Amino acid sequence: MIEPMIRLNDGNQIPQLGLGVWRASDDEAAQAVEVALTSGYRHVDTAAIYRNEAGVGRGIAASGLPRAEFFLTTKVWNDDQGFDSTLGAFEASLGLLGTDYVDLYLIHWPSPQRGTYVETWKALMRLKEEGRAKSIGVSNFCPEHLERLQAETGMLPVLNQVELHPAFQQRALKAVHERMGILTQAWSPLGQGKLLEDPTVTAIAKAQGRSAAQVLIRWHLQSGHVVIPKSVTPERIRANGQVFDFELTEAEMAALDGLDRADGRIGPDPMTAAF
């Protein structure tokens, strides 16, 4: 499995496909990460709030893969926002993961009602200066949050990880990302499974001789997103990685682009999420 690398705005590179472990238990995450890394994945995405960083660390160790050969992301949770508390949360995450650095550290949500995401971002900047977070970014940020970070700190995130799938394509936000040089990363890239039975998706899958999940992942790749499909099933993890030996046609891409809906959001709205 040879996957593309995308250059971030700080000069580092990120593998375009990764394994997500949201809602996986510690034991499930350990198995999933080991399967992913031994089958060719080189990118794992977790978060403190997933409560499975220790399992991710065990999976990494079991894979036997040298630390320098894979890309690891985790995130600070809302309760730990603030300069000093973020630094403490980062130390805890490193301990659970069994590593002395992460390739990418993210603010999980802007949580604007707290008013602390700028101070949190300054803590991430400190971690980057120290080399313990090679790159820093955000998740679920809206344009006004990104603009405030730039205005108050002078440093932009390397990427923004947001809900994104054919039914909710975030075109306006993606345009802001492009203008600011921020990479778009998609969580819930399969629409939490809701798109696997969509007639447009299944018709393309049949024509391509691929699974619906592979078609959706391929759409993300060809759209320029970093994508982190989640699975704890070994066969699905392996299949989700087998997406670099085919391409969707222009007509197929256009058909999937046409699935965008005004009411397509599945997860919380970052502007109103109260957690």
N, C-alpha and C positions, 0 to 999 in steps of 0.2 A: 504494500500500500504506500504509494508515493503521493503525498498531498501537497497542494500549493502552500507557500508561506506568503503572508502579506506583511509589508513593512508598516510599522506604526510611526506616528509623527515624532517619536523620540529616537528613531533609528533602529529600534529593536524589531524583531519579526515574530509573528504569531502564526501557528498552524491554522489553516482556515476551518478545519473540522476538529471538533473535540467531543469528549464524553461529558454530559451533564449528569449529576447525581442527586438532583432535587428529589425529595421524598423517598430516598433510599435509606434504609437503616445502615448502621455501621457495618454489619456483616454483609449486607447486599452491596454496599459501596466497595468494600474490600474485594469481593469477587469480581464485580463489574470492572473496577480499575485494573485488576490483574489481567482479566480477559482482554480489555481494550488495549493495554500497553503491549501485551504479548502478541496481539493480532495486528499491530501496526499503527495504532493511534499514538499521537505524540502530544496530546493536549487534554488536560483534565480540568474541569471547572466545578468547584465546590463553594461553600460559604459557611460561616460560623453558625448561622441559624439553621442550617441543615442538620446539625448535630451528627455529622458523619465524617468530620475531618480526621479522626483517629482511624476510621475504617479506610479512608482514602490513603492515609499513610501506610497502613498495613498492605493495601493492594499494591502500592508503589514498591514497597520493600519486597513483596513476593514476586513481582515481575522481574527483579534483578536488573532492571534497566538503570544505567548510570544517570545520576541526577541531571547532568548537563544535556541529556538527550531527549528531554520532554519538557513541556510547558505547563506550569501549574498556576491556577488562579484560585484565590479565595476572596472573601468579602467581609467587611466590617458591618455588623448589624446595627440597627437604629438605636437600640438601647445603649450602645457603646460609643455613640457619636460624641464629639468633643476632642480636643487635642490630646490631653493626657490619657483619657480612657481609650481612645483609638490606639495609641501606642501600646497600652496594656493588652487590648484585645488582639493586636497583631502578634505579640509575644505568645499569647495563649494558643493562637492558631498555629504558629510555627512549631510549638511543642507537640500539639496533637498530630500535625502532619509529619513530624519527624524530619524536618528540613531546616536549614539555616537561612533560606531565602525563598521568596515566591517570584515567579516571573511576572505576575500581574496581581495587584491588590486593588479592589474596587470598593467604593461606597455603595452599599446595596440599594438604598433608596434615598432620595433627597429629604424625605420626612420634613417638609418645609415648616410644619407647625412647631418643630423643635428649634428652628433657627440656628442650627449648629453645623450645617454641612460645609460651610466655608472653613470653620476651624478644623473640622475633620479632614478637609482637603489639605490644609496646611500640615497636618500630621502625616498624611500620605506623601507630601512633598519632602518632608524630613526623612521618611523611610527610603524614598528614592535616592536622596542625597547620600544616605548611608550605604546604598547598594543592596539593601535587604529586600526591597521591592524593586525589581528591575524596571518595571513600568507601572504606572498608576492610571486608574480610570474610574468610571462611574457606571451605575446601573439605574435605569428607570428615571433618568434626568430629562427634564423638559428644556426647551430652548432658553427660557429665562434663567433656569438654574445654571446652565452652561455659560451663559453670558455673564452671570454674576461671578462665577469662578474666574473667568478670564479678567474681568474688570478689577477684582479685588486681590488677585494673586499673580496675574500675568502668566499663569500656566494652564494650558488646556489638557483635559484628559486625552489619553491615547485612543480610547473607545468608550462607547456608551452601549451597555448591554440592555436591550429592551424587548418587550413582547413584540414579536414580528413573525408573521406567517402570511400565506396568500390571502386569508380573509381579513387581515389587519396589517396593512403594508407600511404604515407610518411614513408616507411619502413626504409630507411637509417636514417632519423631523429629519428624515434622511437628507433632504436638501440642506438643512442647517448643518448637519454633520459634514456634508461635502464642502460647504463653504468654509467651515472652521477647521477642516483637516482631521476630523474625528472619524474613526472607523465605526461601522455599525455591526453590532453583534446581536444575534437573535436568540432569545429564550422562548420556550414553547414553540419551536420551529415547525412542529407538526400540528399546531393548534390543539395541543393536549390530546391528540388522537382523533379530534373531531373531523379533521379533513381526510382521514384515511379512507372514508367511505364516500367522499364527494364524487359525483359522477364524472366531472371533468378530470379529476385526479386519477380515478380508476381507469378511465378510458386511455389516458396517456400511459399509465402503467402497463396496460395490456398491449398497447402498440409498441412499447419499448421492451417488453419482456422483463419488466422490473417490478419491484414491489411499490406500493403507493408511498411508503416511507422514503424509499430511494429517490422517487420522482420529486418529492417535496424537498429533500435535502439537496438534490441537484439544482432545483430552482433557486435555493438560497445561494449555492456556490456560484451559479452563473449570474446572480444578481449582485455579487460582490460582498455578501455578508460573511462574517464569521458565524459558524453555526454549531450548536452544542446539543444535539438530540440526546435525550435521556432514555436509557433502558437498563434493566438489570438482568435481562435474558441474554445469555451468551450468544445464541444464534442471531438474535436481532442486533446486538452490538456489532457482531462481525459483518452482518449484512448491511448495516447502516454505514460501515466504512468502505463498502464496495461501490463507490459512486464516482470513481475517477476514470472509468473506462467507457463512459458513454456521455453523450450530450443531448439535451433537449433541443428540438428545432425552434426556430424563431416563432413558428405558429404555436407550438406547445407552450413556450414561454409567454406568449401573448395571451393564450387561453388561461393560464394560471394567474397572470397579472389581472385578468378580468374578474377574478374572484374577490377582489377587495370590496369591503362593505363598511358603511359608516358605523354599523353596530357590531363590528367584528371583534372588538376587544373581549378577551376572556378574563384576564386578570384585573387587579385593581388599577384605578387611575392614579398616577403619581401625584397629581395636584390635590387629590382629596383623600388619599389613603391615610387613615389615622392609626398608624402603628409605628 
